Amino acid sequence: DMTLTGNYIIEEGKYNFAIKQLEVFNYKKQFTINSGSVIKWSGNIYDAELDVKAYTTVKARLYDLIMNEYERVGLTATEISDAQVIQPINVNLNMVGALSKPELKFNIGVVESRSFGSYAYQKLQRINNDERELLNQVTGLLLLNQFIPPEGFNSSASLSAGAITNMSEMLATVASSQISNLANKVLGVEDLYIGLSYKNYALSGYNPMNPSGFTNRNEAGVISRKNF
């Protein structure tokens, strides 16, 4: 076997992040790798250990995190207005563990300091400490470039499959709206509706000793409607 010992320090690079459950959409998001990230070898070339940090920036508003509760907590008009401003948000990714099966850890941060100390910013910090809710919000930012009100998710869904399934269906809804708007503008038809549907059948009963014994299904469809 080939062996390798030492650290490989990454100065710059890109990482294409893909969500397996959305491969039917050929979805990928490019992350920028932070300088100083390390890949470590201590023997077998296939047993490398990762300590790689990366980020991608999207533009979103913190208001979506608090839109269902700002009245209850009595926020001032100034703080509500600040939360409604679209600002750059970093989705930070840390890859650790074995190269063959890395563990992905996320964190969400604001780029500008304008919101530091606000109620919406504090809400974001609480989400960063809640693994389930953090995954939901990361998925929302990566797919839709926006935060999703926490109450909008199915609380009974599992951590990974539940978030992805819900977001996949939400992505199809947003795509339907965008395609319909484009068709209406190009064709000059005001009431033409084009709908996309997508459903991911989450994995269940997976047995690594018999990987062919299950089916991970993706179902996609399209409809069109015109009123006469």
PyMOL commands that set and color helices and strands:
alter all, ss='L'
color gray80, all
select helices_A, chain A and resi 20-25+63-66+70-73+77-83+119-128+131-144+150-152+159-187+211-213
alter helices_A, ss='H'
color red, helices_A
select strands_A, chain A and resi 3-10+14-17+29-33+37-44+49-60+87-98+103-110+192-200+218-226
alter strands_A, ss='S'
color yellow, strands_A
deselect
rebuild
show_as cartoon
